[in-house]
């Protein structure tokens, strides 16, 4: 069973609040904001492409505005496909290139739900409703962030595969593959949008999760936030810090002995 964090004194809280610890690598931050920019463009242009006289769930004014901005539907589709291909290439290249150092560890930390995570998911709705409930200690990513990562990973894969099929339909052996790719594309985008709405609310609106939002700019969170919301990860971080300090202390002592011997 995971250790339970103790109640901190006021002085301890002040000390931790003024201490920053690293949460994200630069590679993860860059990929995150590249995805944000790509998704905004692809979603806005994709909605501009959608049009049907039978089901107008996209406002007609938006269709007209976005198509006119790109000089017509043909140009809009070309730009949408071009940016989509760039997005697929850059994301795939970065994941493959940095898999061992960045994305492999990230996947291990954020794509596996533990029993603590299941309990956290059960308690979080009560917490959102304002009830005081005990929340199980969490790792570097809490259960909500893990669920989001799983949904986004599945949606991203669906968008990529279906988008490539729709972009190069002449290479498909059967027409039904392209038709089902259209369905998968819309379903994947729908899932991503739904996950993003929850993600934005949790990260940018909920005050207690605000440090997680700003960590996607700085790469750091204050130690008090880590202690209160990601205690299991905070403990591991402290252990690594202590191990580093012990190694450095031994190194310093060894250097002192060498200097004394030379004298």
C-alpha positions in Angstrom: 0.0 0.0 0.0 1.3 3.5 -0.9 2.4 5.7 2.0 -0.1 8.4 3.1 1.2 12.0 3.2 1.2 13.5 6.7 -0.3 16.9 7.5 2.3 19.6 7.0 3.0 22.5 9.3 2.6 26.1 8.1 6.4 26.6 7.9 6.8 23.3 5.9 4.2 24.5 3.5 5.9 27.8 3.0 9.2 26.1 2.4 7.7 23.7 -0.2 5.7 26.5 -1.8 8.9 28.4 -2.5 10.8 25.3 -3.9 10.4 24.4 -7.5 11.0 20.9 -8.9 11.2 19.7 -12.5 8.1 18.0 -13.9 8.5 18.1 -17.7 11.4 17.8 -20.1 11.7 20.4 -22.9 10.9 17.8 -25.5 7.5 17.0 -23.9 6.7 20.7 -23.6 7.5 21.4 -27.3 5.5 18.4 -28.5 2.6 19.5 -26.3 2.4 23.1 -27.7 3.1 21.9 -31.3 0.1 19.6 -30.9 -2.0 22.5 -29.6 -1.1 24.7 -32.6 -1.7 21.8 -35.1 -5.0 20.8 -33.6 -6.3 24.4 -33.6 -5.5 24.7 -37.3 -6.7 21.2 -38.3 -9.9 21.5 -36.3 -10.8 25.0 -37.6 -10.0 24.0 -41.2 -11.7 20.6 -40.9 -14.9 22.2 -39.7 -14.7 24.6 -42.6 -14.5 21.6 -45.0 -17.6 19.9 -43.5 -20.8 21.0 -45.2 -24.1 19.2 -46.0 -27.5 20.5 -46.9 -29.0 17.6 -44.9 -27.2 18.2 -41.5 -25.8 21.6 -41.0 -24.2 21.2 -37.6 -21.4 23.7 -38.6 -22.7 27.3 -38.9 -22.8 28.3 -42.6 -21.1 31.6 -41.8 -18.0 29.7 -40.6 -17.9 27.6 -43.7 -18.0 30.7 -45.9 -15.5 32.6 -43.7 -12.9 29.8 -43.6 -13.2 28.9 -47.3 -12.9 32.5 -48.4 -9.9 32.9 -46.2 -8.1 30.2 -48.1 -9.4 31.1 -51.5 -11.9 28.3 -51.9 -12.7 24.8 -50.8 -9.9 23.2 -53.0 -7.2 25.4 -51.4 -8.7 24.8 -47.9 -8.5 21.0 -48.4 -4.9 21.2 -49.7 -3.8 23.3 -46.7 -5.6 20.9 -44.3 -3.9 17.9 -45.8 -0.5 19.6 -45.9 -0.6 20.6 -42.2 -2.0 17.2 -41.3 1.0 15.5 -43.0 3.5 17.8 -41.3 1.8 17.1 -38.0 2.0 13.3 -38.5 5.6 13.5 -39.6 6.8 15.8 -36.8 5.0 13.8 -34.1 6.1 10.4 -35.4 9.7 11.7 -35.8 9.8 13.1 -32.3 8.3 10.0 -30.7 10.6 7.6 -32.5 13.7 9.8 -31.9 13.0 10.5 -28.3 11.2 7.3 -27.3 13.8 5.9 -25.0 14.6 9.1 -23.2 11.3 11.0 -23.1 8.2 9.2 -24.5 8.9 5.7 -23.3 9.1 6.8 -19.6 6.2 9.2 -20.2 4.1 6.3 -21.5 5.0 4.1 -18.5 4.0 6.9 -16.1 0.8 8.1 -17.9 -0.8 5.1 -19.7 -1.1 2.6 -16.8 -3.9 2.8 -14.2 -3.2 1.4 -10.8 -5.7 0.5 -8.0 -4.9 3.9 -6.4 -5.9 5.5 -9.7 -9.2 3.7 -9.8 -10.0 4.9 -6.3 -9.0 8.4 -7.3 -11.4 8.3 -10.2 -14.2 7.3 -7.9 -13.5 10.1 -5.4 -12.9 12.9 -7.9 -16.5 13.5 -8.9 -17.3 14.0 -5.2 -14.4 16.4 -4.9 -15.6 18.5 -7.9 -19.0 18.7 -6.2 -17.3 20.3 -3.2 -17.3 17.4 -0.8 -14.3 16.8 1.4 -13.0 13.3 0.6 -9.7 11.5 1.0 -7.9 11.3 -2.4 -5.4 8.4 -2.8 -1.8 9.5 -3.3 -0.9 9.9 -7.0 2.1 9.5 -9.2 3.7 12.1 -11.5 0.3 12.1 -13.4 -2.9 11.6 -11.5 -5.7 9.3 -12.7 -7.5 12.0 -14.5 -4.4 13.0 -16.5 -3.7 9.3 -17.2 -7.3 8.8 -18.5 -6.9 11.9 -20.7 -3.5 10.7 -22.0 -5.1 7.3 -22.9 -8.0 9.0 -24.7 -5.7 11.5 -26.5 -3.3 8.7 -27.6 -6.1 6.6 -29.0 -7.7 9.6 -30.7 -4.4 10.8 -32.1 -3.7 7.4 -33.6 -7.2 7.2 -35.1 -6.8 10.7 -36.6 -3.4 9.8 -38.1 -4.3 6.5 -39.6 -7.7 7.7 -41.0 -6.2 11.0 -42.2 -3.5 9.2 -44.1 -6.0 6.9 -45.8 -8.2 9.9 -46.7 -5.3 11.8 -48.1 -4.1 8.9 -50.3 -7.2 7.1 -51.3 -5.8 5.9 -54.6 -3.4 3.6 -52.8 -6.2 1.8 -50.9 -7.2 -1.6 -52.3 -10.9 -1.2 -51.6 -13.3 1.8 -51.5 -14.9 0.7 -48.2 -11.5 1.3 -46.4 -11.7 5.0 -47.4 -15.4 5.2 -46.4 -14.7 3.7 -42.9 -11.6 5.9 -42.6 -14.0 8.9 -42.8 -16.1 7.5 -40.0 -13.0 6.8 -37.9 -11.7 10.3 -38.5 -14.9 12.0 -37.2 -15.2 9.7 -34.2 -11.5 10.2 -33.3 -11.9 14.0 -33.5 -15.1 13.9 -31.5 -13.3 11.9 -28.7 -10.3 14.2 -28.8 -12.5 17.3 -28.5 -14.4 15.8 -25.6 -11.2 14.9 -23.8 -9.8 18.4 -24.4 -12.8 20.1 -22.9 -12.3 18.1 -19.7 -8.5 18.7 -19.8 -8.9 22.5 -20.2 -11.4 22.6 -17.3 -9.1 20.6 -15.0 -5.9 22.4 -15.9 -6.9 26.0 -16.5 -10.1 26.5 -14.5 -9.7 24.4 -11.3 -7.5 26.5 -8.9 -5.8 23.5 -7.3 -4.6 22.2 -10.6 -3.3 25.6 -11.9 0.4 24.7 -11.2 0.0 21.8 -13.6 -1.1 24.2 -16.3 1.8 26.6 -15.8 4.2 23.7 -15.7 3.6 23.2 -19.4 5.4 26.6 -19.9 8.2 26.4 -17.3 8.5 22.6 -16.9 8.4 23.0 -13.1 5.9 22.9 -10.3 6.2 24.0 -6.7 7.1 21.2 -4.2 3.9 21.9 -2.2 1.7 21.1 -5.2 3.8 17.9 -5.8 3.5 16.9 -2.2 -0.3 17.4 -2.0 -1.3 16.1 -5.4 1.4 13.8 -6.6 2.8 12.4 -3.3 4.1 9.1 -4.7 6.1 11.0 -7.4 7.3 13.5 -4.8 8.6 10.7 -2.6 10.6 9.2 -5.6 11.9 12.7 -6.5 13.1 13.2 -2.9 14.8 9.8 -2.9 16.6 10.6 -6.1 17.7 13.9 -4.7 19.1 12.2 -1.5 20.9 9.6 -3.6 22.5 12.4 -5.7 23.5 14.3 -2.6 25.1 11.2 -1.1 27.1 10.6 -4.3 28.2 14.2 -4.5 29.2 14.1 -0.8 31.4 11.0 -1.4 32.9 12.7 -4.5 33.7 15.9 -2.5 35.3 13.8 0.3 37.4 11.9 -2.2 38.6 15.1 -3.8 39.6 16.4 -0.3 41.6 13.3 0.4 43.4 13.5 -2.9 44.3 17.2 -2.2 45.6 16.3 1.2 47.7 13.5 -0.2 49.3 15.9 -2.7 50.2 18.4 0.1 
